[in-house]
C-alpha cells in the first residue's frame, strides 16, 4: 500500500474512533429523557436517512435491501440491532467512562474472531503483544472505575451486555470484510441502519411503548449528534474494512476507551480519573503503537 494512502487510512480510522468516543457522554445525556431501545431505534433510522445522499442514488439503500436482504439483515443484526441494544441498555446501568473501557475489548474481540474465521488474518507475535498490552490498560482503567459498588449486580450485568456486544460486533466486521468490493459500503451501511433502527423500534414497543416526542431540546441535540456519529463513523469504517485487514484496523479502537473516558471525566458530573486509570491510559497508547508497527511488519 502506498505510504500516502496508508497515512490517509490511519487518519480516517482515528477520526472514526474519535467520533465514537463522544457517543458515551451523548448517550448518557440522551438516556435521561428516552428509553434505551427507543433511543437506539430512533438514532439509527435518522442516521440511515442522513447517509442516503452519500450513496450515489437516493434509492440505492432501498435497492440493496431488496436485492441483498440476507446480507443486510446479517450486518444489521451484528452492527446495529444486537450491538446497540446492548450498548444503550448497558450504558444505562454503568458510568460513561466505565462503558468506554469495556467497549475497549472490541479490538481484542475482532482480532480473535478474525483469526478464527478468516484464513488470511492470523495473529502475529508483535500484534498479539500490542493487543495484550492495550487490553491490560483497559483492565487497569476498568478496575480503577470501581464497578463493585452497592449496585454491583446491576452494574455487572451492564458490563456483560457491553462485553457481549463487542464480540458480536467482531463477527459483523468479518461479515463485512468477506464481501470486499462486492457491495457499495455507504449504501450497505445506510440500508443496515434503516433496517436495524426499524427492528429496534419493534423490539421496544412491547417493553417501552412508543418513543417520547415532547422532549427538551437537549435531548434532540444529543440525538442529532449520536445519529451524525453513526452516519459518519460507520461509513468510514465500512470503507476501511474493504481495504485494511480486520485485526490491523481494529487496533485503532483502543482510542475509544482512551478518549471516551477523558470526555466522560470532563463532561459527566461525579466521574473523575485515578492514578490506576491514568496508568492504564499509558498502556493503551503503548498497545496502539506496538500493535500498529507489528501489523505493518506482518
C-alpha atoms as one frame of an Amber mdcrd trajectory, in Angstrom:
protein
   0.000   0.000   0.000   1.449   3.471  -0.900   2.595   5.479   2.119   0.214
   8.385   1.421  -2.745   6.014   1.212  -1.673   4.279   4.425  -1.457   7.631
   6.251  -4.885   8.649   4.926  -6.452   5.362   6.033  -4.929   5.700   9.505
  -6.220   9.275   9.830  -9.693   8.130   8.796  -9.577   5.337  11.389  -8.562
   7.837  14.091 -11.391  10.204  13.070 -13.974   7.404  13.288 -12.719   6.390
  16.735 -12.761   9.985  17.999 -16.354  10.343  16.838 -17.327   7.093  18.581
 -15.539   8.296  21.730 -18.025  11.127  22.128 -21.004   8.745  21.994 -20.707
   7.736  25.662 -21.420  11.211  27.016 -24.107  11.951  24.405 -25.722   8.578
  25.089 -25.778   9.120  28.861 -27.364  12.547  28.373 -29.997  11.267  25.921
 -30.890   8.335  28.198 -32.062  10.834  30.799 -35.060  11.536  28.542 -35.631
   8.411  26.408 -35.726   4.639  26.995 -32.763   2.627  25.622 -34.346   0.660
  22.754 -36.428   3.607  21.542 -33.333   5.812  21.643 -31.304   3.252  19.670
 -34.040   2.726  17.062 -34.667   6.442  16.527 -30.917   7.108  16.318 -30.287
   4.582  13.570 -33.297   5.378  11.428 -32.190   9.009  11.471 -28.557   8.013
  10.776 -29.610   5.786   7.867 -31.599   8.631   6.333 -28.648  11.003   6.772
 -26.442   8.680   4.728 -28.766   8.365   1.712 -27.341  11.455  -0.097 -23.879
   9.825   0.104 -24.997   6.612  -1.632 -24.792   7.887  -5.206 -28.543   7.375
  -5.656 -31.498   8.157  -3.414 -32.870   4.652  -3.990 -29.556   2.781  -3.537
 -30.170   1.676   0.092 -33.694   0.502  -0.711 -32.477  -1.339  -3.803 -29.845
  -3.045  -1.655 -32.499  -4.002   0.905 -34.424  -5.714  -1.879 -31.528  -7.334
  -3.739 -29.171  -8.196  -0.845 -31.612  -8.632   2.026 -29.851 -11.625   3.728
 -26.531  -9.742   3.813 -28.140  -6.507   5.004 -30.034  -8.393   7.717 -26.868
 -10.133   8.952 -24.857  -6.916   9.053 -27.773  -5.076  10.667 -28.067  -7.692
  13.403 -24.345  -7.622  14.208 -23.639  -3.897  13.820 -26.901  -2.277  14.887
 -29.598  -4.444  16.487 -27.612  -6.503  18.975 -24.640  -4.169  19.424 -26.669
  -1.042  20.143 -29.488  -2.687  22.061 -26.847  -3.967  24.481 -24.923  -0.675
  24.265 -27.772   1.582  25.369 -29.188  -0.839  27.942 -25.706  -1.436  29.365
 -24.780   2.259  29.274 -27.934   2.995  31.245 -26.545   0.800  34.070 -22.871
   1.820  34.134 -20.883   5.047  34.151 -19.768   6.662  30.910 -16.019   6.172
  31.461 -16.583   2.592  32.583 -18.662   1.883  29.472 -15.895   3.279  27.281
 -13.401   0.938  28.936 -15.478  -2.194  28.370 -16.126  -1.268  24.740 -12.333
  -1.200  24.506 -12.299  -5.011  24.279 -13.511  -4.575  20.690 -10.040  -4.772
  19.111  -9.173  -7.944  21.010 -12.522  -9.494  20.133 -12.144  -8.532  16.467
  -8.595  -9.892  16.245  -9.573 -13.191  17.864 -12.702 -13.620  15.721 -10.796
 -12.706  12.544  -8.072 -15.204  13.492 -10.708 -17.932  13.821 -12.897 -17.079
  10.808 -10.568 -15.540   8.193  -7.725 -17.633   6.763  -5.665 -14.578   5.711
  -5.891 -12.633   9.004  -3.886 -14.640  11.522  -2.404 -13.146  14.676   1.324
 -12.407  14.655   3.511 -12.213  17.752   4.039  -8.441  17.912   0.438  -7.701
  17.016  -0.734 -10.079  19.747   1.613  -8.409  22.235   0.205  -4.990  21.311
  -3.342  -6.256  21.835  -2.454  -7.799  25.206  -0.690  -4.595  26.250  -3.656
  -2.454  25.325  -6.120  -4.815  26.961  -4.071  -4.731  30.155  -4.529  -0.973
  30.119  -8.275  -1.415  29.591  -8.349  -3.769  32.605  -6.478  -1.200  34.730
  -8.931   1.570  33.917 -11.980  -0.664  34.304 -10.891  -1.796  37.770  -9.992
   1.781  38.714 -13.585   2.827  37.991 -14.711   0.606  40.914 -17.575  -1.381
  39.339 -18.307  -3.392  42.503 -20.392  -0.774  44.291 -23.706  -1.343  46.167
 -25.430  -1.678  42.794 -22.807  -4.210  41.791 -25.154  -6.847  40.353 -26.917
  -4.407  38.039 -23.608  -2.865  37.030 -22.132  -6.317  36.413 -24.956  -7.201
  34.006 -24.438  -3.872  32.247 -20.753  -4.684  31.796 -21.569  -8.154  30.477
 -24.039  -6.703  27.961 -21.399  -4.300  26.675 -18.860  -7.124  26.533 -21.178
  -9.397  24.563 -21.892  -6.577  22.123 -18.169  -6.183  21.437 -17.823  -9.840
  20.450 -20.978  -9.892  18.320 -19.794  -6.740  16.528 -16.483  -8.509  15.848
 -18.367 -11.176  13.917 -20.073  -8.374  11.989 -16.676  -6.969  10.995 -15.795
 -10.327   9.434 -19.124 -10.438   7.553 -18.379  -7.021   6.010 -14.716  -7.825
   5.276 -15.640 -11.054   3.459 -17.709  -9.013   0.973 -14.743  -6.861  -0.121
 -15.604  -4.897  -3.238 -18.929  -6.637  -3.693 -21.275  -4.006  -2.269 -21.287
  -0.221  -2.058 -20.140   0.369   1.567 -22.190   3.512   2.247 -25.354   2.090
   0.668 -24.888  -1.094   2.700 -24.435   0.932   5.863 -27.470   3.102   5.194
 -29.615   0.055   4.441 -28.497  -1.877   7.529 -29.078   1.162   9.780 -32.582
   1.749   8.431 -33.470  -1.924   8.863 -31.782  -2.131  12.280 -33.490   1.009
  13.553 -36.885  -0.317  12.464 -36.237  -3.676  14.198 -35.132  -1.897  17.390
 -38.334   0.155  17.475 -40.372  -3.039  17.005 -38.485  -4.653  19.899 -39.012
  -1.540  22.016 -42.785  -1.341  21.579 -43.818  -4.211  23.954 -41.415  -3.032
  26.681 -41.130   0.741  26.314 -44.114   1.765  24.201 -43.811   4.413  21.502
 -40.801   6.765  21.702 -41.489  10.029  23.517 -41.661  13.112  21.299 -42.407
  16.068  23.625 -38.852  16.202  24.942 -36.483  19.119  25.664 -34.046  20.496
  23.120 -31.032  18.978  24.892 -32.350  15.506  24.072 -32.756  16.293  20.372
 -29.309  17.869  20.287 -27.729  14.700  21.673 -29.878  12.516  19.391 -28.730
  14.503  16.358 -25.087  14.162  17.413 -25.457  10.402  18.020 -27.007   9.995
  14.575 -24.267  12.077  12.966 -21.643   9.899  14.657 -23.294   6.765  13.279
 -23.728   8.142   9.780 -20.132   9.373   9.558 -18.076   6.889  11.596 -19.744
   3.745  10.249 -19.386   4.972   6.648 -15.653   5.498   7.273 -15.296   2.116
   8.985 -17.091   0.142   6.270 -14.900   1.866   3.662 -11.744   0.922   5.587
 -12.894  -2.668   6.180 -12.749  -3.208   2.424  -9.113  -2.029   2.310  -7.389
  -2.971   5.594  -7.105  -6.243   7.497  -9.651  -6.501  10.315  -7.121  -7.045
  13.128  -4.885  -4.154  11.998  -7.776  -1.723  11.596  -9.383  -2.560  14.920
  -6.219  -1.809  16.879  -7.190   1.844  16.497 -10.304   1.143  18.570  -8.139
   1.379  21.665  -8.611   5.137  21.135 -12.279   4.723  22.051 -11.736   3.840
  25.739  -8.898   6.353  25.924 -10.762   9.363  24.529 -14.220   8.221  25.655
 -13.129   8.114  29.286 -11.440  11.512  29.124 -14.569  13.061  27.605 -16.741
  11.381  30.268 -14.480  12.615  33.079 -14.746  16.159  31.726 -18.469  16.345
  30.984 -20.246  13.898  33.333 -20.544  15.093  36.951 -19.115  12.694  39.534
 -16.760  10.895  37.134 -13.025  11.510  37.572  -9.693   9.803  36.802  -7.490
   7.967  39.292  -3.798   7.071  39.210  -4.520   3.448  38.179  -6.749   4.674
  35.344  -4.042   7.061  34.122  -1.525   4.189  34.206  -3.996   2.192  32.129
  -4.138   5.022  29.597  -0.358   4.795  29.122  -0.625   1.042  28.487  -3.433
   1.602  25.964  -1.402   4.131  23.966   1.603   1.786  24.082  -0.608  -1.023
  22.785  -1.638   1.085  19.789   1.983   1.894  18.875   3.286  -1.661  19.328
   0.297  -3.278  17.642   0.311  -0.964  14.636   4.032  -1.413  13.969   3.589
  -5.159  14.420   0.710  -5.277  11.938   2.741  -3.344   9.344   5.756  -5.673
   9.703   3.493  -8.720   9.419
